[in-house]
């Protein structure tokens, strides 16, 4: 799981750069969407690290809840 979190943290940096580029280019809609994506990814990755490193039961439950919602909504979730 640590390796996957590291990979996602690197992806997070890329999305953050894309958000800045969209903002500079004046594409407000894309910049806002990508900024939201960055915030969400960072938040959930922080929870995943808590669950993994500290055996934080609340974090484990939060991840399970997020997983359930993503599975249920899957293809219906809009994309940036």
Z-matrix of the N, CA and C atoms (Angstrom, degrees):
N
C 1 1.456
C 2 1.532 1 110.79
N 3 1.331 2 117.02 1 -34.51
C 4 1.469 3 119.54 2 179.66
C 5 1.528 4 111.29 3 -60.53
N 6 1.324 5 115.95 4 -40.62
C 7 1.461 6 120.32 5 179.94
C 8 1.534 7 110.75 6 -62.90
N 9 1.329 8 116.71 7 -42.08
C 10 1.463 9 120.49 8 179.50
C 11 1.530 10 110.91 9 -66.28
N 12 1.328 11 116.71 10 -39.34
C 13 1.464 12 120.05 11 177.73
C 14 1.523 13 109.68 12 -63.49
N 15 1.326 14 117.14 13 -42.22
C 16 1.467 15 120.42 14 177.08
C 17 1.512 16 112.06 15 -60.46
N 18 1.326 17 116.18 16 -43.07
C 19 1.472 18 120.77 17 177.83
C 20 1.532 19 110.26 18 -62.25
N 21 1.321 20 116.62 19 -43.98
C 22 1.471 21 119.95 20 179.56
C 23 1.524 22 112.03 21 -67.39
N 24 1.317 23 117.75 22 -33.34
C 25 1.478 24 120.61 23 176.21
C 26 1.535 25 109.54 24 -63.87
N 27 1.338 26 116.77 25 -39.51
C 28 1.467 27 119.97 26 176.47
C 29 1.525 28 110.73 27 -65.46
N 30 1.317 29 116.62 28 -41.30
C 31 1.468 30 120.52 29 176.60
C 32 1.521 31 110.30 30 -62.21
N 33 1.318 32 116.65 31 -37.74
C 34 1.458 33 122.12 32 178.14
C 35 1.534 34 110.70 33 -58.66
N 36 1.315 35 116.72 34 -42.26
C 37 1.470 36 120.48 35 178.58
C 38 1.526 37 110.75 36 -61.75
N 39 1.322 38 116.50 37 -39.66
C 40 1.456 39 121.29 38 179.30
C 41 1.527 40 111.17 39 -65.89
N 42 1.320 41 116.35 40 -43.22
C 43 1.472 42 120.13 41 179.12
C 44 1.523 43 109.57 42 -64.70
N 45 1.326 44 116.84 43 -39.14
C 46 1.472 45 120.91 44 178.17
C 47 1.535 46 110.19 45 -60.96
N 48 1.332 47 117.30 46 -42.77
C 49 1.469 48 120.97 47 177.66
C 50 1.527 49 110.79 48 -63.46
N 51 1.333 50 116.97 49 -39.92
C 52 1.466 51 120.87 50 177.67
C 53 1.519 52 111.05 51 -63.51
N 54 1.327 53 116.86 52 -37.91
C 55 1.467 54 120.93 53 178.61
C 56 1.528 55 110.62 54 -64.52
N 57 1.314 56 116.28 55 -43.52
C 58 1.470 57 120.37 56 178.31
C 59 1.527 58 110.06 57 -63.61
N 60 1.329 59 116.45 58 -43.62
C 61 1.467 60 120.13 59 179.66
C 62 1.525 61 110.98 60 -62.15
N 63 1.328 62 117.36 61 -41.06
C 64 1.465 63 120.44 62 178.51
C 65 1.523 64 110.63 63 -64.68
N 66 1.314 65 116.59 64 -38.69
C 67 1.467 66 120.61 65 178.30
C 68 1.531 67 110.55 66 -64.44
N 69 1.311 68 116.26 67 -45.54
C 70 1.468 69 120.73 68 179.37
C 71 1.525 70 110.67 69 -62.76
N 72 1.332 71 116.18 70 -37.52
C 73 1.469 72 120.79 71 -179.76
C 74 1.527 73 112.29 72 -74.69
N 75 1.328 74 117.09 73 -8.61
C 76 1.451 75 120.31 74 178.58
C 77 1.519 76 113.95 75 85.81
N 78 1.312 77 118.02 76 11.18
C 79 1.467 78 121.84 77 179.20
C 80 1.533 79 107.78 78 -88.91
N 81 1.329 80 114.20 79 82.44
C 82 1.457 81 121.04 80 -173.26
C 83 1.529 82 112.35 81 -59.80
N 84 1.317 83 117.87 82 -43.44
C 85 1.459 84 121.18 83 -178.71
C 86 1.520 85 112.27 84 -61.19
N 87 1.326 86 116.03 85 -46.99
C 88 1.467 87 120.32 86 179.83
C 89 1.520 88 110.30 87 -66.73
N 90 1.333 89 117.13 88 -41.34
C 91 1.461 90 120.89 89 179.50
C 92 1.525 91 110.76 90 -61.06
N 93 1.330 92 117.30 91 -43.19
C 94 1.459 93 120.52 92 179.55
C 95 1.530 94 111.14 93 -65.47
N 96 1.321 95 116.50 94 -42.76
C 97 1.465 96 120.56 95 179.75
C 98 1.525 97 110.60 96 -62.92
N 99 1.313 98 116.90 97 -47.64
C 100 1.459 99 120.57 98 -178.65
C 101 1.525 100 111.62 99 -67.04
N 102 1.325 101 117.40 100 -34.88
C 103 1.466 102 120.45 101 176.40
C 104 1.523 103 109.84 102 -63.91
N 105 1.320 104 116.92 103 -42.62
C 106 1.461 105 120.54 104 176.17
C 107 1.521 106 111.83 105 -61.97
N 108 1.320 107 115.66 106 -38.39
C 109 1.465 108 120.71 107 178.01
C 110 1.528 109 110.22 108 -63.11
N 111 1.318 110 116.67 109 -42.79
C 112 1.466 111 121.56 110 178.57
C 113 1.526 112 110.36 111 -61.50
N 114 1.315 113 116.28 112 -46.66
C 115 1.471 114 120.42 113 -179.20
C 116 1.530 115 110.39 114 -61.19
N 117 1.326 116 116.79 115 -45.45
C 118 1.454 117 120.57 116 -179.98
C 119 1.514 118 112.74 117 -64.23
N 120 1.339 119 115.94 118 -45.58
C 121 1.466 120 119.67 119 179.95
C 122 1.527 121 110.84 120 -61.27
N 123 1.327 122 116.67 121 -45.70
C 124 1.463 123 120.16 122 -178.43
C 125 1.519 124 110.44 123 -62.61
N 126 1.297 125 116.78 124 -44.08
C 127 1.454 126 121.42 125 -178.83
C 128 1.532 127 111.43 126 -60.66
N 129 1.310 128 116.67 127 -48.61
C 130 1.464 129 120.31 128 -177.56
C 131 1.531 130 111.10 129 -70.83
N 132 1.327 131 117.60 130 -35.26
C 133 1.464 132 119.24 131 175.91
C 134 1.530 133 111.17 132 -64.65
N 135 1.311 134 116.81 133 -37.41
C 136 1.463 135 120.32 134 175.83
C 137 1.531 136 110.42 135 -62.15
N 138 1.327 137 116.66 136 -42.36
C 139 1.462 138 121.27 137 178.04
C 140 1.533 139 109.91 138 -63.97
N 141 1.324 140 116.85 139 -42.83
C 142 1.463 141 120.83 140 179.42
C 143 1.528 142 110.99 141 -60.81
N 144 1.318 143 116.63 142 -40.92
C 145 1.465 144 119.62 143 177.90
C 146 1.520 145 111.38 144 -65.34
N 147 1.322 146 116.56 145 -39.85
C 148 1.475 147 119.82 146 176.73
C 149 1.521 148 110.46 147 -61.45
N 150 1.316 149 115.87 148 -44.08
C 151 1.469 150 120.35 149 -178.59
C 152 1.520 151 110.85 150 -63.68
N 153 1.305 152 116.43 151 -40.20
C 154 1.457 153 121.10 152 -175.56
C 155 1.529 154 112.21 153 -77.08
N 156 1.289 155 117.34 154 -47.23
C 157 1.468 156 121.57 155 -170.98
C 158 1.518 157 114.33 156 -84.69
N 159 1.303 158 117.14 157 -30.38
C 160 1.457 159 119.26 158 -174.00
C 161 1.521 160 113.43 159 -114.88
N 162 1.298 161 116.38 160 4.95
C 163 1.467 162 119.77 161 -175.79
C 164 1.529 163 110.45 162 50.00
N 165 1.312 164 116.01 163 42.35
C 166 1.463 165 123.89 164 -178.95
C 167 1.525 166 108.28 165 -76.65
N 168 1.312 167 116.56 166 106.25
C 169 1.474 168 121.65 167 -175.84
C 170 1.529 169 111.91 168 -63.07
N 171 1.323 170 117.46 169 -35.05
C 172 1.456 171 120.15 170 177.68
C 173 1.535 172 110.22 171 -63.90
N 174 1.320 173 116.59 172 -41.64
C 175 1.462 174 121.07 173 178.74
C 176 1.525 175 110.63 174 -65.15
N 177 1.323 176 116.92 175 -38.81
C 178 1.467 177 120.61 176 177.05
C 179 1.523 178 109.66 177 -60.25
N 180 1.311 179 117.08 178 -46.42
C 181 1.462 180 121.14 179 178.54
C 182 1.515 181 112.32 180 -62.90
N 183 1.314 182 116.61 181 -39.93
C 184 1.467 183 120.31 182 178.83
C 185 1.524 184 110.65 183 -62.69
N 186 1.325 185 116.57 184 -43.42
C 187 1.464 186 119.92 185 177.78
C 188 1.518 187 111.53 186 -62.32
N 189 1.325 188 116.83 187 -41.70
C 190 1.457 189 119.95 188 178.26
C 191 1.527 190 110.78 189 -62.10
N 192 1.314 191 116.72 190 -39.51
C 193 1.463 192 120.52 191 178.57
C 194 1.521 193 111.92 192 -64.98
N 195 1.320 194 116.49 193 -44.63
C 196 1.463 195 120.98 194 178.49
C 197 1.525 196 109.90 195 -62.67
N 198 1.331 197 116.12 196 -43.35
C 199 1.460 198 120.74 197 178.98
C 200 1.529 199 110.63 198 -58.73
N 201 1.314 200 116.97 199 -43.28
C 202 1.468 201 121.83 200 -179.47
C 203 1.524 202 111.32 201 -62.46
N 204 1.319 203 116.83 202 -44.35
C 205 1.463 204 120.61 203 -179.64
C 206 1.522 205 111.00 204 -65.46
N 207 1.329 206 117.38 205 -44.29
C 208 1.467 207 121.12 206 -179.94
C 209 1.522 208 110.64 207 -62.39
N 210 1.327 209 116.55 208 -43.11
C 211 1.474 210 119.31 209 178.45
C 212 1.520 211 111.23 210 -62.52
N 213 1.310 212 116.48 211 -42.08
C 214 1.461 213 120.33 212 -176.72
C 215 1.526 214 111.96 213 -68.87
N 216 1.318 215 116.56 214 -38.51
C 217 1.464 216 120.19 215 -176.21
C 218 1.533 217 112.82 216 -90.46
N 219 1.335 218 115.32 217 -28.56
C 220 1.454 219 124.15 218 178.11
C 221 1.518 220 117.34 219 20.92
N 222 1.331 221 116.90 220 -106.39
C 223 1.458 222 120.79 221 -173.98
C 224 1.528 223 114.72 222 -64.19
N 225 1.317 224 117.05 223 -19.19
C 226 1.477 225 119.64 224 -178.43
C 227 1.528 226 112.25 225 -78.49
N 228 1.319 227 117.67 226 -10.93
C 229 1.468 228 120.40 227 -179.20
C 230 1.526 229 108.84 228 -72.52
N 231 1.345 230 117.29 229 123.81
C 232 1.468 231 119.82 230 178.06
C 233 1.525 232 111.33 231 -62.99
N 234 1.306 233 116.81 232 154.65
C 235 1.468 234 122.94 233 -179.97
C 236 1.531 235 109.57 234 -117.15
N 237 1.337 236 114.56 235 153.92
C 238 1.470 237 120.16 236 177.77
C 239 1.529 238 110.10 237 -70.32
